[in-house]
């Protein structure tokens, strides 16, 4: 059995910014943080989630974006320190979220600091968005990480994959499917229809068309700050799409308490069994089980029960 912890949207505390750094889209996000979001995302909640993940000792950790808030250089440095204290780069796979590319920034001043967490197997730390999609094989599990992070105009939190990335992801999914691996797709924006026009994935239809051809066993996302379950069509049937709540959500916030998901992946004669335990922040600052879901895949990306 392979265990995978999935967390997202930690939104680490905002450091002070210089006035010159706020002469762009950052200004509204920065002031919105100090007026509202500072009360929604609290470090104490995130510390409880991280401590519980460490106690559970998963085989791997997936983090689907939004480590920072307005892409300040000092935010990326703080996030790099936080990641280093969390676990090694070979134990955590990170994909960017929209807040990680809030404004255009030079890679060497931003995501380069997390490059080792976004590198495919045998590759050097990521040096640009061109590395995506990334592939990490861990036992019988293939983690395929996509980047939806593209700097957008003010008031927009949409994401975009692009045709080239979708085409490369299709090839990776087909290749790892032929190897008989359990394919886990990591993405920040939910690849679902009906999302807010200000926050949606702009090429959802193209992504879903690719999945209908190539298949996978599960898609994990963040962005909406809620634990949620949906399905999209695969080659032989529906595929689960699982969103996770913010890992730093305050207990009394509109998102309810912080959560992460602990996936237990096990090969069966007819495919894969995926048991998903929802673990939520408890009143004592620890975590407790808050729900459980089970999916059965026929090995072709179809949920059969």
Secondary structure, DSSP 8 states (H G I E B T S, - for coil): -EEEEEEB----------GGGGSSTHHHHHHHIIIIIHHHB-HHHHHHHHHHHHHHT-SEEEE-S--SSS--HHHHHHHHHHHHHH--TTTEEE---GGGGSS---GGGTGGGGGGGG--TT--S--SGGG-SEEEEETTEEEEE--------TT---B---HHHHHHHHHHHHHHHHTT-EEEEE-SS---TT--TTTSBTTHHHHHHHHHHH--SEEEE-SSSS-EEEEEE-SSSEEEEEE--BTTB-TTSTT-S-EEEEEEEEEETTEEEEEEEEEEE-TTSSEEEEEEEEEEE-SSS-B--
